[in-house]
Amino acid sequence: MPELYVGLMSGTSLDGIDAVLADLGTRTPTLRATHKEPLPEAVRERIGSLMAQPLDLPALGELDTALGELFATAVRGLLDRVPTPRQEIQAIGSHGQTLHHHPHGPHPFSLQIGDPNVIAERTGITTVADLRRRDMAAGGQGAPLVPAFHRALLHCESEDRVILNVGGIANITILAADPERPVMGFDTGPGNTLMDGWIRRHLGEAFDQDGRWAAQGKSRAGLIQSMLRDPYFAAPPPKSTGREHFNLDWVDAQLRAQREPIPPQDTQASLLELTAQSIAQAISAQAPAATQVLVCGGGAHNRALMSRLEALLPGARVQSTATLGLDPDWVEATAFAWLAQQTLRGAPGNLPSVTGARRAVILGGIYPGRCRGSPRVI
């Protein structure tokens, strides 16, 4: 029996809203349709401005609503590809757009915007959102949340696996072959966010296709070593991070500490190497027995990055999740559809061994769709 859910994901790369229509009625999700809704440049600039400047409450409220409208537009674009009555869709799982992730201190918090009330009202479909804060209320870091989905879908009893997501921030899930061993998972540090920001500043491009610009430069060992001395990399899991820590201001500070100017293309090469080395060091330290690393997210398409990971992890097969029939571009959006299903079932969506929460909890708030008899709005 089909169980249709929509998953929405807008990550730290700010490259658009990923939307999937997934049938979760079987162990392996079937994607009925996928859609990417671009983030208008003006909206991307507003997000960046709110991240970088003192809080502007009217701007925050307006952007929350505007992004809710964009998420609803993404759902409509998705369902235009495979016309589906809204009554057949159980729920939308919306990650929202993270503005600030602050898992430490006396009052930790994680702020995602993209008003789920607007999504539910515009689409008429029940929406599950605000998926991080319940885990934080239980003492966790609210991230990463996708490892629970990875365990349900990708655990293998014949070998230890690592699932590597390279979005704006890179994170890993460690799945030991022994099902009695707890799942581990954490953010390793920057994924694409620094490389994307650097090439956007210097060449005006959204990302470095296949790492071609990085390949024109030469990575600088001194810069890489300096960057790897950031305390985040040595911190033990559970841990999570975001653009509030790893951003171009951080890169600029690292460059100012160098003895001589470094050409932009060499900096790009060094940022790629930073991503590769920080990922490889985390895997080697926490999952030395892993024989397969399955990569998803935009970084799976960066040939230069994949090549460096293969070289730095000689004991493991580094492969895209596509080898298992999972398109690397849609894994995270599908995971948030799955998390919505968990919430509607009254089942926990977090893994305390990953986030550090005191217990497993049901995640998110439920925003009901249209009442029966209301006009169809899709």
Secondary structure per residue as TSV (DSSP state, phi and psi in degrees):
chain	resnum	aa	ss	phi	psi
A	1	M	-	360.0	123.2
A	2	P	-	-62.9	142.5
A	3	E	-	-127.4	101.9
A	4	L	E	-93.5	129.4
A	5	Y	E	-134.3	149.6
A	6	V	E	-104.5	136.1
A	7	G	E	-116.9	133.9
A	8	L	E	-122.3	132.1
A	9	M	E	-140.3	125.9
A	10	S	E	-127.5	113.2
A	11	G	-	-99.2	-169.3
A	12	T	T	-71.9	-12.8
A	13	S	T	-74.2	-18.9
A	14	L	-	56.7	34.4
A	15	D	S	-96.3	-3.8
A	16	G	-	146.0	177.4
A	17	I	E	-103.7	119.4
A	18	D	E	-86.2	130.8
A	19	A	E	-130.0	133.1
A	20	V	E	-130.2	147.0
A	21	L	E	-108.5	110.9
A	22	A	E	-117.2	137.5
A	23	D	E	-92.1	111.6
A	24	L	-	-103.6	24.9
A	25	G	S	-78.5	-9.6
A	26	T	S	-128.2	171.6
A	27	R	S	-60.3	-39.2
A	28	T	S	-99.4	116.0
A	29	P	-	-60.3	143.9
A	30	T	E	-110.7	124.9
A	31	L	E	-86.3	116.5
A	32	R	E	-79.6	-34.0
A	33	A	E	-161.2	154.1
A	34	T	E	-133.9	154.7
A	35	H	E	-157.2	141.2
A	36	K	E	-117.8	119.7
A	37	E	E	-99.1	115.7
A	38	P	-	-64.1	146.9
A	39	L	-	-86.5	119.8
A	40	P	-	-56.0	145.5
A	41	E	H	-55.7	-37.6
A	42	A	H	-63.9	-38.2
A	43	V	H	-69.6	-42.5
A	44	R	H	-59.5	-40.1
A	45	E	H	-67.1	-37.3
A	46	R	H	-66.4	-38.5
A	47	I	H	-63.6	-47.9
A	48	G	H	-60.9	-38.7
A	49	S	H	-64.1	-43.6
A	50	L	H	-66.7	-32.1
A	51	M	H	-68.8	-32.1
A	52	A	H	-98.7	-20.1
A	53	Q	S	-114.1	166.3
A	54	P	S	-56.5	151.7
A	55	L	-	-60.7	129.0
A	56	D	-	-114.4	100.2
A	57	L	H	-61.9	-45.4
A	58	P	H	-60.6	-39.5
A	59	A	H	-64.7	-39.0
A	60	L	H	-63.0	-47.3
A	61	G	H	-63.1	-41.4
A	62	E	H	-67.2	-40.4
A	63	L	H	-68.2	-35.8
A	64	D	H	-57.2	-46.8
A	65	T	H	-68.6	-43.7
A	66	A	H	-60.4	-40.4
A	67	L	H	-71.0	-34.0
A	68	G	H	-57.8	-41.9
A	69	E	H	-63.8	-40.4
A	70	L	H	-66.8	-39.2
A	71	F	H	-62.8	-41.2
A	72	A	H	-64.2	-38.9
A	73	T	H	-62.3	-38.7
A	74	A	H	-62.3	-39.5
A	75	V	H	-64.4	-44.1
A	76	R	H	-63.3	-41.4
A	77	G	H	-62.2	-38.2
A	78	L	H	-63.6	-48.6
A	79	L	H	-76.3	-15.7
A	80	D	H	-67.3	-25.5
A	81	R	H	-74.4	-36.1
A	82	V	S	-135.6	89.5
A	83	P	-	-51.8	122.1
A	84	T	-	-137.6	122.7
A	85	P	-	-57.7	136.7
A	86	R	G	-60.1	-27.3
A	87	Q	G	-64.6	-20.7
A	88	E	G	-86.1	-9.2
A	89	I	E	-98.1	122.9
A	90	Q	E	-68.2	-45.0
A	91	A	E	-170.3	163.5
A	92	I	E	-103.8	131.2
A	93	G	E	-104.0	112.9
A	94	S	E	-113.3	119.9
A	95	H	E	-71.3	-34.7
A	96	G	E	81.9	-179.1
A	97	Q	E	-108.0	118.2
A	98	T	E	-71.3	127.4
A	99	L	E	-98.7	-36.8
A	100	H	E	-157.2	132.7
A	101	H	E	-120.7	115.3
A	102	H	E	-132.9	83.8
A	103	P	-	-84.4	3.9
A	104	H	-	-117.4	175.3
A	105	G	S	88.9	178.2
A	106	P	S	-68.3	-24.4
A	107	H	S	-132.9	73.1
A	108	P	-	-66.0	152.2
A	109	F	E	-156.5	163.4
A	110	S	E	-140.7	124.8
A	111	L	E	-111.2	113.5
A	112	Q	E	-114.8	139.4
A	113	I	E	-121.1	169.5
A	114	G	S	121.2	74.4
A	115	D	-	-48.2	113.6
A	116	P	H	-68.1	-22.4
A	117	N	H	-61.4	-41.7
A	118	V	H	-65.9	-42.9
A	119	I	H	-60.0	-48.5
A	120	A	H	-63.6	-39.5
A	121	E	H	-71.3	-42.2
A	122	R	H	-72.5	-33.9
A	123	T	H	-96.4	-23.6
A	124	G	-	77.7	10.0
A	125	I	S	-111.7	134.3
A	126	T	-	-53.4	133.7
A	127	T	E	-122.0	132.2
A	128	V	E	-108.7	124.9
A	129	A	E	-148.3	-175.5
A	130	D	-	54.9	56.7
A	131	L	-	-88.0	-6.2
A	132	R	S	-98.1	-31.3
A	133	R	H	-73.4	-25.2
A	134	R	H	-67.7	-38.5
A	135	D	H	-61.3	-39.7
A	136	M	H	-67.5	-36.3
A	137	A	H	-63.1	-26.7
A	138	A	T	-90.8	13.8
A	139	G	T	93.3	4.0
A	140	G	S	-91.2	-179.7
A	141	Q	-	-93.1	-2.7
A	142	G	-	72.4	5.8
A	143	A	-	-165.3	154.8
A	144	P	-	-75.3	151.8
A	145	L	-	-101.1	-21.5
A	146	V	T	-68.2	-23.2
A	147	P	H	-54.9	-30.8
A	148	A	H	-62.8	-39.8
A	149	F	H	-66.7	-42.8
A	150	H	H	-58.5	-43.2
A	151	R	H	-62.6	-44.9
A	152	A	H	-64.0	-30.8
A	153	L	H	-104.0	-33.3
A	154	L	H	-121.1	5.0
A	155	H	-	-63.9	139.7
A	156	C	-	-130.6	127.8
A	157	E	T	-81.0	-4.2
A	158	S	T	-102.4	-10.5
A	159	E	S	-159.9	155.4
A	160	D	-	-77.1	133.0
A	161	R	E	-122.6	150.7
A	162	V	E	-120.4	130.1
A	163	I	E	-101.2	120.2
A	164	L	E	-112.1	117.5
A	165	N	E	-103.2	120.5
A	166	V	E	-110.9	85.2
A	167	G	S	-98.7	-143.7
A	168	G	S	-58.6	-45.8
A	169	I	E	-107.0	143.7
A	170	A	E	-94.9	138.6
A	171	N	E	-140.8	152.9
A	172	I	E	-123.6	150.6
A	173	T	E	-120.2	127.8
A	174	I	E	-104.9	115.6
A	175	L	E	-113.2	100.3
A	176	A	-	-72.0	147.5
A	177	A	S	-59.7	-38.7
A	178	D	S	-69.9	113.0
A	179	P	T	-65.8	-14.0
A	180	E	T	-80.3	-17.4
A	181	R	S	-79.8	135.6
A	182	P	-	-66.6	148.9
A	183	V	-	-72.5	139.6
A	184	M	E	-114.6	153.1
A	185	G	E	-170.6	144.8
A	186	F	E	-168.0	164.6
A	187	D	E	-78.2	127.4
A	188	T	E	-84.1	-20.5
A	189	G	E	138.0	-153.0
A	190	P	E	-65.5	139.8
A	191	G	S	-104.6	-94.3
A	192	N	S	-97.0	-14.0
A	193	T	H	-60.1	-41.4
A	194	L	H	-72.2	-41.7
A	195	M	H	-63.8	-42.5
A	196	D	H	-63.8	-46.1
A	197	G	H	-63.9	-38.1
A	198	W	H	-68.9	-43.3
A	199	I	H	-72.7	-29.9
A	200	R	H	-66.6	-39.9
A	201	R	H	-65.1	-41.6
A	202	H	H	-96.5	-31.8
A	203	L	H	-119.1	-7.4
A	204	G	-	72.8	16.3
A	205	E	-	-100.9	150.9
A	206	A	S	-71.5	-32.8
A	207	F	S	-158.8	166.6
A	208	D	-	-93.3	96.1
A	209	Q	G	-56.1	117.9
A	210	D	G	59.7	13.9
A	211	G	G	69.9	26.0
A	212	R	H	-66.5	-40.4
A	213	W	H	-68.2	-40.5
A	214	A	H	-59.9	-36.2
A	215	A	H	-67.4	-20.4
A	216	Q	H	-80.5	-13.4
A	217	G	S	-105.5	-178.6
A	218	K	-	-125.2	123.6
A	219	S	-	-66.4	142.3
A	220	R	-	-104.3	115.2
A	221	A	H	-59.7	-40.3
A	222	G	H	-63.2	-42.6
A	223	L	H	-64.8	-43.9
A	224	I	H	-62.6	-45.2
A	225	Q	H	-61.8	-39.5
A	226	S	H	-62.8	-44.5
A	227	M	H	-65.1	-39.3
A	228	L	H	-70.7	-11.9
A	229	R	T	-79.5	-4.8
A	230	D	S	-56.3	132.2
A	231	P	H	-57.3	-23.3
A	232	Y	H	-58.8	-41.0
A	233	F	H	-66.0	-31.8
A	234	A	H	-87.5	-11.7
A	235	A	S	-67.1	140.1
A	236	P	-	-77.7	153.4
A	237	P	S	-71.9	157.8
A	238	P	S	-74.0	142.6
A	239	K	-	-157.4	153.9
A	240	S	-	-151.6	155.9
A	241	T	-	-151.3	-175.9
A	242	G	-	-169.3	-165.1
A	243	R	T	-68.1	-19.2
A	244	E	T	-66.3	-18.7
A	245	H	T	-106.2	-56.3
A	246	F	S	-96.0	102.4
A	247	N	S	-148.7	-179.3
A	248	L	H	-67.9	-27.1
A	249	D	H	-61.9	-38.9
A	250	W	H	-63.5	-43.1
A	251	V	H	-62.8	-45.3
A	252	D	H	-59.8	-40.2
A	253	A	H	-64.5	-39.0
A	254	Q	H	-64.5	-39.5
A	255	L	H	-69.3	-36.8
A	256	R	H	-64.2	-25.4
A	257	A	T	-81.2	-6.1
A	258	Q	S	-82.2	155.7
A	259	R	S	-75.0	-24.2
A	260	E	S	-142.0	155.8
A	261	P	-	-61.5	145.5
A	262	I	-	-116.9	126.6
A	263	P	-	-57.9	148.9
A	264	P	H	-55.3	-40.2
A	265	Q	H	-68.8	-31.1
A	266	D	H	-70.4	-36.2
A	267	T	H	-63.1	-41.8
A	268	Q	H	-61.5	-43.5
A	269	A	H	-61.6	-37.7
A	270	S	H	-71.0	-35.2
A	271	L	H	-68.1	-37.6
A	272	L	H	-63.2	-43.2
A	273	E	H	-66.0	-36.1
A	274	L	H	-59.9	-47.0
A	275	T	H	-59.6	-47.8
A	276	A	H	-63.8	-46.6
A	277	Q	H	-68.7	-40.7
A	278	S	H	-66.0	-36.4
A	279	I	H	-66.6	-49.8
A	280	A	H	-62.7	-40.1
A	281	Q	H	-65.0	-39.3
A	282	A	H	-65.2	-42.4
A	283	I	H	-67.5	-43.8
A	284	S	H	-63.1	-36.0
A	285	A	H	-77.3	-38.8
A	286	Q	H	-104.9	-18.2
A	287	A	-	-139.8	57.6
A	288	P	T	-64.6	-21.3
A	289	A	T	-91.3	-0.8
A	290	A	-	-65.4	133.3
A	291	T	-	-110.7	-2.6
A	292	Q	E	-143.3	131.8
A	293	V	E	-119.0	114.3
A	294	L	E	-101.2	122.5
A	295	V	E	-107.2	133.5
A	296	C	E	-133.0	177.9
A	297	G	S	86.8	173.9
A	298	G	G	-59.6	-30.1
A	299	G	G	-62.9	-20.1
A	300	A	G	-64.6	-18.6
A	301	H	G	-95.5	-4.9
A	302	N	-	-86.0	99.8
A	303	R	H	-61.6	-38.0
A	304	A	H	-65.1	-40.8
A	305	L	H	-66.7	-45.2
A	306	M	H	-61.2	-38.8
A	307	S	H	-63.9	-41.9
A	308	R	H	-66.5	-38.9
A	309	L	H	-63.7	-40.9
A	310	E	H	-60.2	-41.3
A	311	A	H	-69.9	-35.7
A	312	L	H	-83.0	-15.1
A	313	L	-	-124.9	65.5
A	314	P	T	-66.2	-19.3
A	315	G	T	-87.5	1.8
A	316	A	S	-129.6	151.8
A	317	R	E	-84.1	116.9
A	318	V	E	-97.9	112.4
A	319	Q	E	-140.1	153.6
A	320	S	E	-69.7	150.8
A	321	T	G	-61.9	-14.0
A	322	A	G	-59.9	-24.6
A	323	T	G	-64.1	-21.3
A	324	L	G	-104.6	13.1
A	325	G	T	83.8	14.3
A	326	L	-	-110.8	110.8
A	327	D	-	-59.7	122.6
A	328	P	T	-62.7	-20.3
A	329	D	T	-75.6	-17.8
A	330	W	S	-121.0	8.9
A	331	V	H	-64.5	-45.6
A	332	E	H	-68.0	-42.6
A	333	A	H	-61.4	-39.9
A	334	T	H	-64.0	-36.3
A	335	A	H	-61.8	-37.1
A	336	F	H	-77.1	-25.2
A	337	A	H	-64.0	-43.9
A	338	W	H	-63.4	-40.2
A	339	L	H	-64.6	-36.0
A	340	A	H	-62.9	-40.8
A	341	Q	H	-60.6	-44.4
A	342	Q	H	-58.1	-43.1
A	343	T	H	-64.2	-46.3
A	344	L	H	-66.0	-26.7
A	345	R	T	-81.1	-7.2
A	346	G	T	73.6	27.2
A	347	A	-	-107.8	149.1
A	348	P	-	-67.0	152.3
A	349	G	-	-118.3	-9.2
A	350	N	-	-101.2	164.7
A	351	L	-	-121.7	109.5
A	352	P	H	-56.0	-31.2
A	353	S	H	-66.4	-19.0
A	354	V	H	-95.2	-51.4
A	355	T	H	-88.3	-18.8
A	356	G	-	87.5	9.0
A	357	A	-	-66.1	155.5
A	358	R	S	-70.3	-26.3
A	359	R	S	-157.3	165.9
A	360	A	-	-75.1	138.3
A	361	V	-	-136.1	158.0
A	362	I	-	-77.8	131.0
A	363	L	-	-99.2	146.2
A	364	G	S	86.9	170.4
A	365	G	E	-107.9	150.5
A	366	I	E	-108.4	123.2
A	367	Y	E	-113.4	103.6
A	368	P	-	-61.9	149.7
A	369	G	-	-80.3	-162.3
A	370	R	-	-66.8	148.4
A	371	C	-	-69.6	157.0
A	372	R	T	-60.4	137.9
A	373	G	T	92.2	-12.0
A	374	S	S	-72.8	152.4
A	375	P	-	-63.3	145.3
A	376	R	-	-72.0	134.5
A	377	V	-	-114.7	-10.7
A	378	I	-	-67.4	360.0
